[in-house]
Amino acid sequence: MPSPKAVDLAAHPLTAWRGPLGLPDFAHIGDGDFSPVFDAALKAHEAEIDAISGNKDTPSIENTLAALELGGEALDHVSSIFWCRAGAHTNETIQALERDISPKMSRHFSAISMNEKLFARIDDLYQRRESLDLDPETLRVLEKTWKGFVRSGAKLDADGKTRLAKINEELSSLGTTFGQNVLADERDWALFLDEADLIGLPDFVKSSMAEAAEMRGQKGRYAVTLSRSIYEPFTTFSERRDLREIAYRAFTMRGQNGGASDNTSVVRDMLKLRAEKAKLLGYASFAALKLDDTMAKTPKAVHALLDPVWERALEKAAADQKELERLAAEAGSNEKFAAWDWRFYQEKLRAEKFAFDEAELKPYLQLDRVIDACFDVATRLFGVTFEEKKGIAAWHPDARVFVVKNADGSERGLFLADYFARPSKRSGAWMSALKSGYKLGHGSKPVIYNIMNFAKPPAGEPALLSVDEAKTLFHEFGHALHGMLTDVTWPSVSGTSVSRDFVELPSQLYEHWLTVPAVLEKHALHVKTGKPMPKALLDKMLATRTFGAGFATVEFTASALMDMAYHARPDAPEEPLRFEAETLATLHMPDTIAMRHRTPHFGHVFAGEGYSAGYYSYMWSEVLDADAFAAFEETGDPFNPALAERLRKNIYAAGGSKDPEELYTAFRGKMPSPEAMMVKRGLV
């Protein structure tokens, strides 16, 4: 292996992106390239930081703040490719590197945030900020940078800095271990079935299961996997209660199966370290630390949103369960109603109430047509267009590449998308960036990607989505637009670099356009006949939008409340899973509904710090998105041009350049109340 000195960062394909369209040349990147390039890039960034902190000139925006923002380009490049691979197409080599690189990166950035000379220069600018005649965006970046240094330990004494750096390093390693353990459980578990076991399953489920079995070396059989794209439809349609129970137990026990992939001790250690970190930085709890830079600000404000929703959701779920138990009894079931019965009988109830089921919709929701619908909405709202470029290598052959253009034909950036589940990809769906867009220095055009986990159909067959999967695609594309439409100067406030409880607004808002009748009429065409979805079926689908609200709201809100319960206390529970059970008992959680994410596989919260003490933010943003779409409904035009322009300017293009309340109010004229969200969910 070459030493870091042997790596030419100006020429290496991981750092000098000279592939087609200015992408990395993925065809010439090997797994063995990452480690030496990381070492060289870390060393190069250290030298840049030393040059900034050691500068003898009076601190200025250009020689300190801008230099800091533009530094580390080589590290940004290799990191963005590596973390994409680690999530979307990993292997044992990448996972070993992840375990090595995570603590290295933590040490590196801890050293920067605790660099006394560097902070002295930032602090000098911060203290003189009123006299520097800064534009609002630059002033905001300076203030956020200063606060970021302080929250990262810049004002701690030497012992405190050393301990905080150690805590951050350990948390980084534990987060990596947590995510890899969940992936191992998801990858290694499959329930192989034969034709006789498939009673009740529609063809689209059978097809996905056949493909999953073949991917696992069992051609001719069918596999239930722990990917939601198979698990949820299987437990919705399978007549085999015994098999539904097996799948349910495997799904809810991910990360809690004993052995090497068990996350029980990982969670315990992470919670202890987070509590210690908060105390060290002068906060009452880890939640207080994390919420300090959000719209909510305090755990009390989070509970003011979640608690009333929880009470209404429990009432709705209890009423719904009685209906489901009635159906089970009518079907001849003598068994006590259980969690693995809920989706199955809920689908029966949907058919009874609305005379259709999910399987009727699937033929109208072809993946490629839903992608076209995403693009079409973006064009109608914001004027951007998308052109696919075939034959360009990315991290996996399934990844697709699109050039994004402005209304005047100029290039805005690139969008990459990787839609299908595979054993090398972690579950879920997400958006990230290979490059963010900004104007500082030479500027940068955004290169944004979406990752999904839809079941891959056999060769030659179209992929069909459920309504929830189509919403997920729109959701993640909303995040992608937030990254692609960004129009800011500073990298640190570009795109999705906003407070955690504001970041879900552009994504959740975008979901609303999936069910706009004009969009469905154009893009929801039958896979075989090409005919649009019949109005009667469309009306039924729209009528069922709040169906199942009790179940969906309980499973989500339970996870959000559990997240806050762990992190709003000043210490950490000795036995997190016992604490989980006790907390849910206190909340009167129905035993017939599982949390959407149980503790041992709650990746949002424990596979890194992303949504720790922040899972509530989906619902916080939902308050905003319900109100924001109502603005379009009030005009009678879901594509109202004046409103769309205000939306682009203040929400999708503004990034974190202004306070989120200021941005939302500039779009809507006021802040919303939670009432519209509860109406949208069918809880009122």
C-alpha positions in Angstrom: 0.0 0.0 0.0 1.5 3.4 -0.9 2.2 5.9 1.8 0.1 9.1 2.0 3.0 11.0 0.4 2.7 8.9 -2.7 -0.9 9.9 -3.3 -1.3 12.8 -5.8 -4.5 14.4 -4.6 -4.6 16.6 -7.7 -4.7 13.6 -10.0 -6.3 10.7 -8.0 -9.8 9.7 -9.3 -11.2 9.9 -5.7 -10.2 13.6 -5.3 -9.8 14.9 -8.9 -13.2 14.2 -10.5 -12.5 13.9 -14.2 -15.1 11.3 -15.1 -18.0 12.0 -17.5 -20.0 15.1 -16.6 -17.5 16.0 -14.0 -18.4 13.0 -11.8 -15.8 10.9 -10.1 -14.4 8.3 -12.5 -16.0 5.4 -10.6 -14.7 2.8 -13.1 -11.1 3.6 -11.9 -11.8 3.6 -8.1 -11.0 0.5 -6.2 -11.8 -0.4 -2.6 -8.1 -0.4 -1.8 -7.8 3.3 -2.9 -9.7 4.8 0.0 -7.4 4.4 2.9 -4.2 6.0 1.5 -6.3 8.8 -0.1 -8.1 9.5 3.2 -4.7 9.7 5.0 -3.3 12.1 2.4 -6.5 14.2 2.4 -6.6 14.5 6.2 -3.0 15.6 6.2 -3.7 18.2 3.4 -6.6 19.6 5.4 -4.5 19.7 8.6 -2.0 21.8 6.6 -4.7 24.2 5.4 -6.1 24.6 9.0 -2.5 25.3 10.3 -2.1 28.0 7.6 -5.4 29.7 8.6 -4.8 29.5 12.4 -1.1 30.5 12.0 -1.8 33.5 9.8 -0.3 36.6 11.3 -2.6 39.0 9.5 -5.6 40.5 11.2 -8.5 38.1 10.9 -10.8 38.9 8.0 -13.8 37.1 6.5 -11.7 36.1 3.5 -8.5 34.9 5.3 -10.4 33.1 8.1 -14.1 32.3 7.6 -13.9 31.8 3.8 -10.6 30.0 4.0 -12.1 27.6 6.6 -15.3 27.0 4.5 -13.3 26.3 1.3 -10.6 24.1 3.0 -10.6 20.4 2.8 -11.9 19.9 -0.7 -9.9 16.7 -1.3 -11.3 15.3 2.0 -14.8 16.3 1.0 -14.4 14.5 -2.3 -13.1 11.2 -0.9 -15.5 11.3 2.0 -18.6 11.8 -0.1 -17.8 8.9 -2.3 -16.9 6.7 0.6 -20.0 7.3 2.7 -22.1 6.8 -0.4 -20.5 3.4 -0.9 -20.8 2.6 2.8 -24.6 3.1 2.7 -25.5 2.0 -0.8 -23.0 -0.7 -1.9 -20.9 -1.9 0.9 -18.7 -5.1 1.4 -16.4 -6.4 4.1 -13.5 -4.2 2.9 -15.6 -1.0 3.0 -17.0 -2.0 6.4 -13.5 -2.5 7.8 -12.5 0.8 6.4 -15.6 2.4 7.9 -14.6 1.1 11.4 -11.1 2.6 10.9 -12.1 5.9 9.2 -15.0 6.9 11.5 -12.8 7.5 14.6 -10.1 9.1 12.4 -12.5 11.6 11.1 -13.9 12.3 14.5 -10.4 13.0 15.9 -9.6 15.2 12.9 -12.7 17.4 13.3 -12.5 17.5 17.1 -8.9 18.9 16.7 -10.2 21.6 14.4 -13.1 22.6 16.6 -10.8 22.7 19.6 -7.9 24.5 17.9 -7.3 27.5 20.1 -5.6 29.7 17.6 -8.3 29.1 15.0 -11.1 29.8 17.5 -9.3 33.0 18.5 -9.5 34.2 14.9 -13.2 33.2 14.6 -13.9 34.8 18.0 -12.1 38.0 16.9 -14.4 38.3 13.9 -17.5 37.4 16.0 -16.8 40.1 18.6 -16.3 42.7 15.8 -19.3 41.4 13.7 -21.4 44.6 14.1 -18.6 46.8 12.6 -17.7 44.5 9.7 -20.6 45.6 7.5 -21.6 42.0 6.6 -24.4 41.0 4.4 -27.1 39.0 6.3 -26.0 35.6 4.9 -22.3 36.1 5.9 -23.3 37.4 9.3 -25.4 34.3 9.8 -22.6 32.0 8.8 -20.2 33.8 11.1 -22.6 33.5 14.0 -23.3 29.8 13.3 -19.6 29.0 13.0 -18.8 30.7 16.3 -21.7 28.9 18.1 -20.6 25.6 16.4 -17.1 26.0 17.8 -18.5 26.7 21.3 -20.9 23.8 21.2 -18.0 21.6 20.1 -15.9 22.4 23.1 -13.8 25.4 22.1 -14.2 27.1 25.5 -13.5 23.9 27.6 -10.2 23.6 29.5 -7.5 21.2 28.3 -8.8 18.2 30.2 -12.4 18.9 29.0 -11.2 19.2 25.4 -9.4 15.9 25.7 -12.3 14.1 27.2 -14.8 15.5 24.7 -12.6 14.5 21.8 -12.5 11.0 23.2 -16.2 10.9 23.7 -16.8 12.0 20.1 -14.4 9.4 18.8 -16.1 6.6 20.8 -19.5 7.7 19.7 -18.4 7.7 16.0 -17.1 4.2 16.3 -20.2 3.0 18.2 -22.5 4.6 15.5 -20.7 2.7 12.8 -20.9 -0.5 14.7 -24.7 0.0 15.3 -25.4 0.5 11.6 -23.3 -2.4 10.5 -25.0 -4.7 13.0 -28.4 -3.8 11.7 -27.3 -4.3 8.1 -25.9 -7.8 9.2 -29.2 -8.8 10.6 -31.1 -7.6 7.6 -28.6 -9.2 5.2 -28.4 -12.6 6.9 -32.1 -13.2 7.6 -34.5 -14.6 5.0 -37.5 -16.8 5.2 -37.5 -19.1 2.1 -40.9 -20.3 0.9 -42.4 -22.4 -1.8 -45.4 -21.8 -4.0 -47.8 -23.5 -1.5 -46.8 -20.9 1.2 -47.9 -17.9 -0.9 -51.6 -18.0 -0.3 -53.1 -14.5 -0.5 -50.1 -12.8 -2.1 -50.6 -10.7 -5.2 -48.3 -11.3 -8.2 -46.2 -8.2 -7.5 -45.3 -9.6 -4.0 -44.5 -13.0 -5.4 -42.4 -11.5 -8.1 -40.3 -9.4 -5.6 -39.9 -12.4 -3.4 -38.7 -14.6 -6.3 -36.1 -12.1 -7.2 -35.0 -11.8 -3.6 -34.6 -15.6 -3.3 -32.6 -15.7 -6.6 -30.3 -13.0 -5.3 -29.7 -15.2 -2.3 -28.9 -18.3 -4.4 -32.4 -19.9 -4.1 -33.7 -19.7 -7.6 -37.2 -21.1 -8.0 -38.2 -20.3 -4.4 -39.5 -17.2 -2.7 -37.9 -15.1 0.1 -39.4 -12.9 2.7 -36.6 -10.4 3.6 -36.4 -7.6 6.2 -36.6 -4.9 3.5 -39.8 -2.9 4.1 -40.5 -3.3 0.3 -41.1 -7.0 0.9 -41.8 -7.3 4.6 -44.7 -4.8 4.6 -46.7 -6.2 1.6 -46.0 -9.8 2.8 -47.6 -9.1 6.2 -50.4 -7.1 4.5 -51.5 -9.9 2.2 -50.3 -13.3 3.4 -53.1 -15.5 4.6 -50.5 -17.5 6.6 -50.7 -16.1 10.1 -47.8 -18.3 11.3 -45.5 -16.9 8.6 -46.6 -13.3 9.3 -45.7 -13.9 12.9 -42.2 -15.2 12.0 -41.6 -12.2 9.7 -42.9 -9.7 12.3 -40.7 -11.1 15.1 -37.6 -11.1 12.8 -38.3 -7.5 11.7 -38.9 -6.1 15.2 -35.9 -8.0 16.7 -33.3 -6.6 14.3 -30.2 -5.6 16.4 -31.4 -7.7 19.3 -30.6 -11.3 18.5 -27.6 -11.9 20.7 -24.2 -12.6 19.3 -21.9 -10.3 17.3 -24.6 -8.2 15.8 -26.5 -7.4 19.0 -26.9 -3.6 19.6 -28.0 -3.7 23.3 -24.6 -2.8 24.8 -23.9 -0.4 21.9 -27.0 1.6 22.7 -26.2 1.6 26.5 -22.7 2.9 25.8 -23.9 5.6 23.4 -26.5 6.9 25.8 -24.0 7.2 28.6 -21.5 9.0 26.4 -24.1 11.4 25.1 -25.3 12.3 28.6 -21.7 12.9 29.6 -21.1 15.0 26.5 -24.1 17.2 27.3 -23.0 17.7 30.9 -19.4 18.6 29.9 -20.8 21.3 27.5 -23.0 22.7 30.2 -26.4 21.4 29.1 -29.1 19.7 31.3 -29.4 16.8 28.9 -28.3 15.6 25.4 -31.7 16.7 24.1 -31.1 20.2 25.4 -27.8 20.2 23.6 -29.2 19.0 20.3 -32.3 21.1 20.4 -30.4 24.3 21.1 -30.0 25.0 17.4 -33.5 24.0 16.2 -36.9 25.6 15.7 -38.2 23.7 18.8 -35.4 24.8 21.1 -36.4 22.7 24.1 -37.8 19.2 25.0 -40.8 20.9 26.5 -41.7 22.4 23.1 -41.3 19.0 21.4 -43.7 17.4 24.0 -46.2 20.2 23.4 -46.4 18.9 19.8 -46.1 15.2 20.4 -48.2 14.6 23.5 -51.6 15.8 22.2 -51.0 14.0 18.9 -50.2 10.8 20.9 -53.5 11.0 22.9 -55.6 11.4 19.8 -53.6 8.6 17.9 -54.2 6.2 20.8 -58.0 6.9 20.7 -58.1 6.4 16.9 -56.0 3.2 17.0 -58.2 1.7 19.8 -61.3 2.4 17.7 -59.7 0.9 14.6 -58.6 -2.2 16.5 -62.2 -3.0 17.4 -63.1 -2.9 13.8 -60.1 -5.2 12.9 -61.0 -7.6 15.7 -64.5 -7.8 14.3 -63.1 -8.7 10.9 -60.8 -11.4 12.4 -63.8 -12.9 14.3 -65.9 -12.9 11.1 -63.1 -14.7 9.3 -63.2 -17.4 11.9 -60.0 -16.5 13.9 -60.1 -17.6 17.5 -56.6 -16.3 18.2 -56.0 -13.1 20.3 -55.5 -10.2 17.9 -51.8 -9.6 17.6 -49.3 -7.1 16.0 -48.8 -9.4 13.0 -52.5 -9.2 12.3 -52.8 -5.5 12.1 -51.7 -4.8 8.5 -53.5 -7.9 7.2 -56.9 -7.0 8.6 -56.4 -3.3 8.0 -56.1 -4.1 4.3 -59.4 -6.2 4.6 -61.1 -3.2 6.3 -59.9 -0.9 3.5 -61.4 -3.2 1.0 -64.7 -3.4 3.0 -64.9 0.4 3.5 -63.7 1.6 0.1 -64.1 -1.5 -2.1 -60.5 -1.7 -3.3 -57.2 -2.8 -2.0 -53.5 -1.7 -2.5 -53.0 -4.4 -5.1 -55.5 -2.6 -7.4 -53.3 0.5 -7.4 -49.9 -1.1 -8.0 -50.3 -1.6 -11.8 -50.8 2.2 -12.1 -47.7 3.1 -10.1 -44.8 2.0 -12.3 -41.4 3.2 -11.0 -40.4 4.9 -14.2 -43.7 6.7 -14.5 -43.5 7.9 -10.8 -40.0 9.2 -11.5 -41.4 11.0 -14.5 -44.1 12.5 -12.3 -41.5 13.7 -9.8 -39.6 15.4 -12.6 -42.8 16.8 -14.2 -43.9 18.5 -10.9 -40.4 20.0 -10.5 -40.6 21.4 -14.0 -44.1 22.9 -13.5 -43.3 24.4 -10.1 -39.7 25.5 -10.6 -38.8 25.3 -14.3 -36.0 22.7 -13.9 -35.8 19.8 -16.3 -34.0 16.4 -16.2 -32.2 14.5 -18.9 -31.0 11.0 -18.3 -27.5 10.1 -19.5 -27.1 6.4 -20.1 -23.9 4.3 -19.8 -22.2 6.4 -17.1 -20.6 4.4 -14.4 -21.5 5.2 -10.8 -21.1 3.2 -7.5 -23.4 0.4 -8.8 -24.9 -0.5 -12.2 -28.4 0.2 -10.9 -27.5 3.9 -10.2 -28.9 6.3 -12.9 -27.5 9.7 -13.9 -29.5 12.8 -14.9 -28.4 16.3 -15.9 -30.5 19.0 -14.3 -31.1 22.1 -16.3 -32.6 25.5 -15.6 -35.5 26.9 -17.5 -33.1 28.8 -19.8 -31.2 25.6 -20.7 -28.2 26.3 -18.5 -26.9 23.4 -16.4 -27.8 23.5 -12.8 -26.2 20.3 -11.6 -26.5 16.5 -11.6 -29.0 14.1 -10.0 -28.2 10.4 -9.4 -30.7 7.8 -8.2 -30.3 4.2 -7.1 -33.7 2.7 -6.6 -33.5 -1.1 -5.9 -32.8 -3.1 -2.7 -29.8 -5.4 -2.5 -27.9 -7.1 0.3 -25.0 -4.6 0.0 -27.3 -1.6 0.7 -28.6 -0.5 4.1 -32.4 -0.4 4.4 -34.4 2.8 4.2 -34.4 5.7 1.8 -32.2 8.8 1.9 -30.8 11.8 0.0 -27.2 13.0 0.1 -24.7 15.0 -1.9 -21.5 14.1 -3.7 -21.1 17.9 -4.0 -23.2 20.7 -2.6 -23.9 23.9 -4.6 -22.6 27.3 -3.6 -21.0 30.5 -5.0 -18.1 31.1 -2.7 -14.6 31.0 -4.3 -14.9 29.3 -7.7 -18.3 28.0 -6.8 -19.7 24.5 -7.1 -22.7 22.9 -8.9 -24.6 20.4 -6.8 -24.3 16.7 -7.4 -27.2 15.2 -5.4 -28.3 11.5 -5.1 -31.3 9.6 -3.8 -31.1 6.0 -2.5 -34.2 3.8 -2.3 -34.9 0.1 -1.5 -37.7 -0.9 -3.8 -38.0 -4.6 -4.6 -36.3 -5.3 -7.9 -38.5 -7.1 -10.4 -37.2 -10.0 -12.6 -35.5 -8.9 -15.8 -37.8 -7.4 -18.3 -40.6 -6.7 -15.9 -41.5 -3.2 -14.7 -41.1 -2.3 -11.1 -44.4 -1.5 -9.5 -44.7 0.6 -6.3 -47.2 0.8 -3.5 -48.7 4.2 -2.6 -46.3 4.5 0.4 -43.3 3.7 -1.8 -44.4 6.3 -4.4 -44.7 8.8 -1.5 -41.2 7.8 -0.4 -39.8 8.5 -3.8 -41.5 11.9 -3.9 -40.3 12.6 -0.3 -36.6 11.9 -1.1 -36.9 13.8 -4.3 -38.1 16.8 -2.3 -34.9 16.6 -0.3 -33.0 16.3 -3.6 -34.6 19.5 -4.9 -33.7 21.2 -1.7 -30.1 20.3 -2.6 -30.3 21.0 -6.3 -32.2 24.4 -6.2 -29.9 25.9 -3.6 -28.9 29.5 -4.3 -26.5 30.6 -1.6 -23.0 31.9 -1.3 -21.6 29.9 1.6 -21.2 26.1 1.6 -22.1 25.6 5.2 -25.7 26.9 4.6 -26.2 25.2 1.2 -29.2 23.0 0.4 -30.2 20.8 3.3 -27.8 22.5 5.8 -30.7 23.7 7.9 -32.0 23.0 11.4 -33.1 19.3 11.8 -36.8 20.2 12.4 -36.9 22.3 9.2 -35.1 19.9 6.9 -38.1 17.7 6.4 -40.4 20.5 5.2 -39.2 20.5 1.5 -39.5 16.7 1.3 -42.8 16.2 3.1 -44.3 19.1 1.3 -43.3 17.6 -2.1 -45.2 14.4 -1.2 -48.5 16.3 -1.6 -48.1 16.6 -5.4 -48.2 12.9 -5.9 -51.9 12.8 -5.2 -52.8 15.9 -7.1 -55.4 14.6 -9.6 -53.8 16.3 -12.6 -50.5 14.5 -11.8 -52.1 11.1 -11.4 -54.2 11.4 -14.5 -51.0 12.1 -16.5 -48.6 9.6 -15.0 -50.6 6.9 -13.2 -51.1 4.7 -16.3 -51.9 1.0 -16.2 -48.8 -1.1 -16.8 -50.5 -3.3 -19.4 -53.2 -1.1 -21.0 -51.5 2.3 -20.7 -54.8 3.7 -19.7 -55.0 6.3 -16.9 -56.2 5.3 -13.5 -60.1 5.3 -13.6 -61.6 8.3 -11.8 -63.5 5.9 -9.5 -60.3 4.3 -8.4 -58.6 7.6 -8.0 -61.4 8.9 -5.9 -61.2 5.8 -3.7 -57.5 6.3 -3.3 -57.9 9.9 -2.3 -60.7 9.0 0.1 -58.4 6.6 1.9 -55.6 9.1 2.5 -56.4 9.2 6.2 -57.3 5.5 6.5 -55.1 3.8 9.0 -54.1 7.1 10.7 -54.3 5.6 14.2 -51.8 2.8 13.4 -49.4 5.0 11.4 -49.4 7.8 14.0 -48.9 5.5 16.9 -46.0 3.7 15.4 -44.2 6.9 14.4 -45.0 8.9 17.6 -44.0 6.1 19.8 -40.5 6.2 18.2 -40.3 10.0 18.6 -41.4 9.9 22.2 -38.9 7.1 22.9 -36.1 9.1 21.4 -37.0 12.1 23.6 -37.3 9.8 26.7 -33.8 8.5 26.2 -32.2 11.9 25.6 -34.2 14.4 27.7 -33.1 12.8 31.0 -29.8 14.1 32.6 -28.3 10.6 32.8 -28.6 7.3 30.8 -30.6 4.2 31.7 -28.5 1.2 32.7 -30.7 -1.1 30.7 -32.0 0.7 27.7 -34.3 -2.1 26.5 -35.9 -2.4 29.9 -36.3 1.4 29.9 -37.9 1.1 26.4 -40.5 -1.4 27.8 -41.2 0.7 30.9 -41.6 3.9 28.9 -43.9 2.3 26.4 -46.0 0.9 29.3 -46.2 4.4 30.8 -47.4 5.7 27.5 -50.0 2.9 27.3 -48.6 1.7 24.0 -50.8 -0.9 22.5 -49.2 -4.3 22.3 -50.8 -4.8 18.9 -48.6 -2.1 17.3 -44.8 -2.0 17.2 -42.8 1.2 17.2 -41.8 2.1 13.7 -38.2 1.9 14.8 -37.4 -0.1 18.0 -34.3 0.9 19.9 -31.9 -1.9 18.7 -32.4 -0.9 15.0 -33.3 2.8 15.4 -30.7 3.9 12.8 -32.0 7.5 12.6 -31.0 7.9 16.3 -28.1 5.5 16.9 -26.3 5.0 13.6 -24.6 8.3 14.1 -26.1 11.5 15.6 -28.3 12.5 12.7 -31.8 12.4 14.2 -30.8 11.7 17.9 -33.2 13.8 20.0 -34.6 14.8 16.6 -36.9 12.1 15.3 -39.8 14.4 16.3 -38.7 16.7 13.5 -40.7 14.7 10.8 -43.9 15.7 12.7 -42.7 19.2 13.4 -42.1 19.7 9.7 -45.5 18.0 9.0 -47.1 20.9 10.8 -45.4 23.2 8.3 -46.0 21.1 5.2 -49.7 20.7 5.8 -50.0 24.5 6.2 -47.7 25.1 3.2 -49.7 22.9 0.8 -52.9 24.5 2.1 -51.6 27.8 0.7 -51.7 26.2 -2.8 -55.2 24.7 -2.2 -56.5 28.1 -1.1 -55.6 29.5 -4.6 -57.3 26.6 -6.4 -54.2 25.9 -8.3 -51.6 23.3 -7.1 -49.0 24.9 -9.4 -49.8 28.6 -8.8 -46.9 30.4 -10.3 -46.6 33.3 -7.9 -46.8 30.9 -4.9 -44.4 28.5 -6.5 -41.8 31.2 -7.0 -42.1 32.2 -3.3 -41.7 28.6 -2.4 -38.6 28.2 -4.5 -37.0 31.4 -3.2 -37.7 31.1 0.5 -37.8 27.3 1.0 -36.0 25.3 -1.7 -33.3 27.8 -2.7 -32.6 29.5 0.6 -30.9 26.7 2.4 -29.8 27.8 5.9 -29.1 31.4 4.9 -31.8 32.8 7.2 -33.6 31.7 10.3 -36.2 29.0 9.4 -39.1 30.9 10.9 -38.1 34.0 8.9 -38.0 31.9 5.7 -41.4 30.2 6.4 -43.1 33.4 7.2 -41.7 35.0 4.0 -43.3 32.2 2.1 -46.6 31.9 4.0 -47.0 35.2 5.8 -47.4 33.5 9.2 -46.3 30.4 11.3 -48.9 27.6 11.4 -50.6 25.8 14.3 -50.6 21.9 14.6 -54.3 21.8 13.7 -53.9 21.5 9.9 -51.5 18.6 10.4 -53.9 16.7 12.7 -56.7 17.3 10.1 -54.4 16.0 7.4 -53.7 12.9 9.4 -57.4 12.3 10.1 -57.0 12.7 13.9 -59.5 15.5 14.2 
